[in-house]
Amino acid sequence: MTKVTCCGILVADLLGRPIERFPEKGRLALVPEMELHAGGGAHNTGVILSKLGVETAVIGKVGRDDLGEFLLNTLKRQGIDTRGIAITEEFGTSATMVIVDGQGERTFLHYTGANRALRADDVRTEFFSGSKILHISGTFLMPGIDGEGTAQVFRRAQEQGILTTLDTYWDDTGRWLPVIEPCLSHLDIFISNRDESSAISGRMDLVDNARFFLDYGIKTVAIKMGNEGSFIMTAEDKILVPPFVVETVDGSGAGDAFSAGFLVGVLKGWDFYRTGRFANACGALCVQKIGATQGVGSHDAVDRFIHDYDHR
């Protein structure tokens, strides 16, 4: 039985680092490191969940091209169920140029590609039936399913008793709440970072921001805050979870690593402080290596990192 199904964006990431300047037009600048990685929220969260010992499936859409084949093969090598990944002739596979500076801060140039063609009808119930959790990652980058389409999928999942969770990305169109609002009342756990969640709610105060989402009937709100840790709020609890202070090499995928760690805690029935701490640890491990999934290892490896950090 698949325990978690991750649905959402699949992206080929070309990362270059460290890049502190851009060449003039028509000129060339040398880059010390450049690598091609599989990425996107559904891929990253799914792969890390699999590495943490969770049986995982991924649903999404890629183009009929070499990058699409690269993404599919990467997932299959991790033992992930890819039956729910459709191939489209309409668009090429989504790709991102990730420019990483010397401090690990990232700037993105993104091609939406096949992700924009993902529709609610593509997310067939058979692909997530039997899962404990249906997690959608990439909201605001999937115009074919964002909003009402996501709500339709979540309604079908909840009818089967499946927990629904969602993680956001930055909305470059600036629409925010009108896009995501249709699915909020069909959501059990909302995961976002501070900037994105505040852009949706219009509230800067941390507690007011989280309460905005709880008022839709969402049971748990988890806010990622980078080097400030994370904040988790329910109707009963407000929990600030401290960060793990590490040297950042590449921040790519840190938010997805947090989500994977958080979902592990939910599956295991941990209290939210322990869940948030494990999720923070996954994010901290992620940023210490290039690429969105390379830094996070097994469940035992994350536990060792937490133990060693606490006893250093």
C-alpha positions as CSV (number, residue, x, y, z in Angstrom):
1,M,0.0,0.0,0.0
2,T,1.4,3.4,-1.0
3,K,1.5,5.6,2.2
4,V,2.1,9.0,0.6
5,T,1.3,10.2,-2.9
6,C,3.0,13.4,-4.0
7,C,1.3,15.3,-6.8
8,G,2.6,18.5,-8.5
9,I,5.5,20.0,-10.4
10,L,8.3,18.0,-11.9
11,V,11.3,20.1,-13.0
12,A,14.8,19.6,-14.4
13,D,17.1,22.0,-12.5
14,L,20.4,23.3,-14.0
15,L,22.3,24.6,-11.0
16,G,25.3,26.9,-11.2
17,R,27.4,28.1,-8.2
18,P,28.8,30.3,-6.9
19,I,27.6,33.0,-9.2
20,E,28.1,36.6,-8.1
21,R,27.9,38.5,-11.4
22,F,26.4,38.1,-14.8
23,P,28.5,38.6,-18.0
24,E,27.7,41.5,-20.4
25,K,25.6,40.6,-23.4
26,G,27.5,38.5,-25.9
27,R,30.2,37.6,-23.3
28,L,31.0,34.5,-21.3
29,A,31.7,34.0,-17.6
30,L,33.1,30.9,-16.1
31,V,31.2,29.1,-13.4
32,P,33.0,26.9,-10.8
33,E,30.3,24.3,-10.6
34,M,27.3,23.4,-12.8
35,E,25.1,20.3,-12.5
36,L,21.8,18.9,-13.8
37,H,19.4,17.7,-11.1
38,A,15.9,16.4,-11.0
39,G,13.7,18.7,-9.0
40,G,10.2,20.2,-8.5
41,G,8.1,19.9,-5.4
42,A,6.5,16.5,-6.2
43,H,9.9,15.0,-7.1
44,N,11.8,16.4,-4.2
45,T,9.3,15.6,-1.6
46,G,8.7,12.2,-3.0
47,V,12.4,11.3,-3.3
48,I,13.1,12.4,0.3
49,L,10.1,10.6,1.6
50,S,11.4,7.4,-0.1
51,K,14.9,7.9,1.4
52,L,13.3,8.3,4.8
53,G,11.6,4.9,4.4
54,V,8.1,5.9,3.2
55,E,6.5,4.0,0.3
56,T,5.8,6.8,-2.2
57,A,4.1,7.5,-5.5
58,V,4.4,10.6,-7.7
59,I,1.8,12.2,-10.0
60,G,2.6,14.9,-12.5
61,K,3.3,15.6,-16.1
62,V,6.4,15.8,-18.3
63,G,7.1,16.5,-22.0
64,R,8.1,13.8,-24.5
65,D,11.7,14.8,-24.4
66,D,15.1,13.9,-22.9
67,L,14.5,16.0,-19.7
68,G,11.2,14.2,-19.1
69,E,12.9,10.8,-19.5
70,F,15.6,12.0,-17.1
71,L,13.0,12.9,-14.5
72,L,11.1,9.6,-14.9
73,N,14.3,7.5,-14.6
74,T,15.5,9.4,-11.6
75,L,12.2,8.6,-9.7
76,K,12.2,5.0,-10.8
77,R,15.7,4.5,-9.5
78,Q,14.4,5.6,-6.1
79,G,11.8,2.9,-6.2
80,I,8.9,5.4,-6.6
81,D,5.7,4.5,-8.3
82,T,5.5,6.7,-11.4
83,R,2.3,5.3,-13.0
84,G,0.6,8.7,-12.4
85,I,3.1,10.7,-14.4
86,A,1.6,11.5,-17.8
87,I,3.6,12.5,-20.9
88,T,2.3,15.5,-23.0
89,E,3.1,16.5,-26.6
90,E,1.8,20.0,-25.8
91,F,4.7,21.4,-23.9
92,G,8.3,20.5,-23.1
93,T,9.4,19.3,-19.7
94,S,9.5,22.1,-17.1
95,A,13.0,23.4,-16.4
96,T,14.7,25.9,-14.1
97,M,18.0,27.7,-14.2
98,V,19.1,28.0,-10.6
99,I,21.7,30.7,-9.9
100,V,23.3,30.1,-6.5
101,D,25.5,32.8,-4.9
102,G,28.3,32.2,-2.5
103,Q,26.0,32.3,0.5
104,G,23.7,29.7,-1.0
105,E,21.0,32.2,-1.9
106,R,19.1,31.2,-5.0
107,T,17.7,33.1,-8.0
108,F,15.5,31.3,-10.5
109,L,14.6,31.4,-14.2
110,H,11.7,29.1,-14.6
111,Y,9.9,27.5,-17.6
112,T,6.5,26.2,-16.5
113,G,6.3,23.8,-19.4
114,A,4.4,20.5,-19.0
115,N,3.4,21.4,-15.4
116,R,1.0,24.0,-16.8
117,A,-0.8,21.1,-18.6
118,L,-1.5,19.1,-15.4
119,R,-5.3,18.9,-14.9
120,A,-7.6,17.4,-12.2
121,D,-8.5,14.6,-14.7
122,D,-4.9,13.6,-14.9
123,V,-4.9,12.9,-11.1
124,R,-7.0,9.8,-11.3
125,T,-8.3,8.4,-8.1
126,E,-6.6,5.0,-8.8
127,F,-3.2,6.7,-8.6
128,F,-3.6,7.7,-4.9
129,S,-6.2,5.3,-3.7
130,G,-5.0,3.5,-0.5
131,S,-2.6,6.3,0.4
132,K,-2.5,7.7,3.9
133,I,-1.6,11.2,2.6
134,L,-2.1,13.0,-0.7
135,H,0.4,15.9,-0.8
136,I,0.2,18.5,-3.6
137,S,3.3,20.6,-4.1
138,G,3.8,23.5,-6.5
139,T,0.6,25.5,-6.1
140,F,0.8,28.7,-8.1
141,L,2.9,27.0,-10.8
142,M,0.2,24.7,-12.2
143,P,-2.5,26.9,-13.8
144,G,-4.3,23.9,-15.2
145,I,-5.0,22.4,-11.7
146,D,-4.5,25.3,-9.2
147,G,-7.6,26.4,-7.3
148,E,-10.8,24.6,-8.2
149,G,-8.9,21.7,-9.8
150,T,-7.0,21.1,-6.6
151,A,-10.2,21.3,-4.7
152,Q,-11.8,18.6,-6.9
153,V,-8.8,16.3,-6.3
154,F,-8.8,16.9,-2.5
155,R,-12.6,16.3,-2.3
156,R,-12.1,12.9,-3.9
157,A,-9.2,12.1,-1.5
158,Q,-11.1,13.1,1.6
159,E,-14.1,10.9,0.5
160,Q,-11.6,8.0,0.8
161,G,-10.4,9.1,4.2
162,I,-7.0,10.3,2.9
163,L,-5.3,13.2,4.6
164,T,-4.8,16.2,2.3
165,T,-1.7,18.4,2.5
166,L,-0.4,21.2,0.3
167,D,2.8,23.2,-0.1
168,T,3.0,26.5,-2.0
169,Y,5.5,28.1,-4.3
170,W,6.0,31.8,-5.1
171,D,3.2,33.3,-7.2
172,D,4.9,35.5,-9.8
173,T,1.5,36.6,-11.1
174,G,0.6,38.2,-7.8
175,R,-2.9,36.7,-7.6
176,W,-2.3,34.7,-4.5
177,L,-5.6,34.2,-2.5
178,P,-8.1,34.2,-5.4
179,V,-6.1,31.3,-6.9
180,I,-5.7,29.1,-3.8
181,E,-8.9,29.9,-1.9
182,P,-11.2,27.3,-3.6
183,C,-9.1,24.4,-2.1
184,L,-8.4,25.7,1.4
185,S,-11.6,24.3,2.9
186,H,-10.7,20.8,1.6
187,L,-7.2,20.9,3.1
188,D,-6.1,19.2,6.4
189,I,-2.5,20.5,6.6
190,F,-1.2,23.7,5.0
191,I,2.5,24.0,4.6
192,S,4.1,27.2,3.3
193,N,6.9,29.6,4.0
194,R,6.5,32.9,5.8
195,D,6.6,35.1,2.7
196,E,4.2,33.0,0.6
197,S,1.7,32.5,3.4
198,S,1.7,36.2,4.3
199,A,1.2,37.1,0.6
200,I,-1.9,34.8,0.6
201,S,-3.4,36.0,3.9
202,G,-2.3,39.6,3.8
203,R,-1.2,39.3,7.5
204,M,2.4,39.8,8.6
205,D,2.0,38.7,12.3
206,L,2.9,35.1,12.6
207,V,0.0,34.0,14.7
208,D,-2.6,36.1,12.8
209,N,-1.2,34.7,9.5
210,A,-1.6,31.1,10.7
211,R,-5.0,31.7,12.1
212,F,-6.2,33.0,8.7
213,F,-5.8,29.5,7.3
214,L,-7.2,27.7,10.4
215,D,-10.4,29.8,9.9
216,Y,-11.0,27.8,6.7
217,G,-11.2,24.6,8.7
218,I,-7.6,23.6,8.1
219,K,-6.4,21.5,11.1
220,T,-2.7,22.2,11.0
221,V,-0.6,25.1,9.7
222,A,3.2,24.7,9.3
223,I,5.2,27.8,8.4
224,K,8.8,27.4,7.2
225,M,11.0,30.2,8.4
226,G,14.5,29.2,7.2
227,N,17.2,30.2,9.7
228,E,14.5,31.1,12.2
229,G,13.1,27.6,12.3
230,S,9.4,26.8,11.9
231,F,6.1,27.7,13.4
232,I,3.2,25.2,13.8
233,M,-0.3,26.1,14.8
234,T,-3.5,24.2,15.4
235,A,-6.7,25.2,17.2
236,E,-5.1,24.2,20.5
237,D,-1.3,24.8,20.1
238,K,1.2,27.4,18.9
239,I,4.7,25.8,18.6
240,L,7.9,27.6,17.6
241,V,10.5,25.1,16.6
242,P,14.1,26.3,16.7
243,P,16.4,26.0,13.7
244,F,19.5,23.9,13.2
245,V,22.3,26.4,12.4
246,V,24.4,25.0,9.5
247,E,26.5,26.3,6.7
248,T,24.4,26.7,3.6
249,V,25.8,25.5,0.3
250,D,22.6,25.4,-1.8
251,G,19.1,26.2,-0.5
252,S,17.4,24.3,-3.4
253,G,14.7,21.9,-2.1
254,A,15.0,22.9,1.6
255,G,11.3,23.6,1.8
256,D,10.4,20.3,0.1
257,A,12.8,18.5,2.5
258,F,10.9,20.1,5.4
259,S,7.6,19.0,4.0
260,A,8.9,15.4,3.6
261,G,10.1,15.4,7.2
262,F,6.9,16.9,8.5
263,L,4.8,14.2,6.7
264,V,7.0,11.5,8.3
265,G,6.1,12.9,11.7
266,V,2.4,13.0,10.8
267,L,2.5,9.3,9.6
268,K,4.2,8.3,12.8
269,G,1.8,10.2,15.0
270,W,4.5,12.3,16.7
271,D,3.7,15.4,18.6
272,F,4.1,18.6,16.6
273,Y,7.3,19.8,18.3
274,R,9.1,16.5,17.5
275,T,7.6,16.6,14.0
276,G,8.8,20.2,13.4
277,R,12.2,19.4,14.7
278,F,12.6,16.4,12.4
279,A,11.3,18.5,9.5
280,N,13.8,21.3,10.4
281,A,16.6,18.8,10.5
282,C,15.7,17.5,7.0
283,G,15.8,21.1,5.7
284,A,19.2,21.7,7.4
285,L,20.7,18.6,5.9
286,C,19.4,19.5,2.5
287,V,21.1,22.9,2.3
288,Q,24.5,21.4,3.0
289,K,24.9,19.8,-0.4
290,I,24.2,20.9,-4.0
291,G,20.9,19.8,-5.3
292,A,17.4,19.4,-3.9
293,T,17.6,15.9,-2.5
294,Q,21.3,14.9,-2.1
295,G,21.7,16.2,1.5
296,V,19.0,14.1,3.2
297,G,19.7,10.5,3.8
298,S,17.9,7.8,5.7
299,H,15.6,8.2,8.7
300,D,18.5,7.0,11.0
301,A,20.8,9.5,9.4
302,V,18.5,12.4,10.2
303,D,18.1,11.0,13.8
304,R,21.9,10.9,14.1
305,F,22.2,14.5,12.9
306,I,19.7,15.7,15.5
307,H,21.5,13.7,18.3
308,D,25.0,14.9,17.3
309,Y,23.7,18.5,17.0
310,D,22.2,18.4,20.4
311,H,25.3,16.9,22.0
312,R,28.0,18.8,20.3
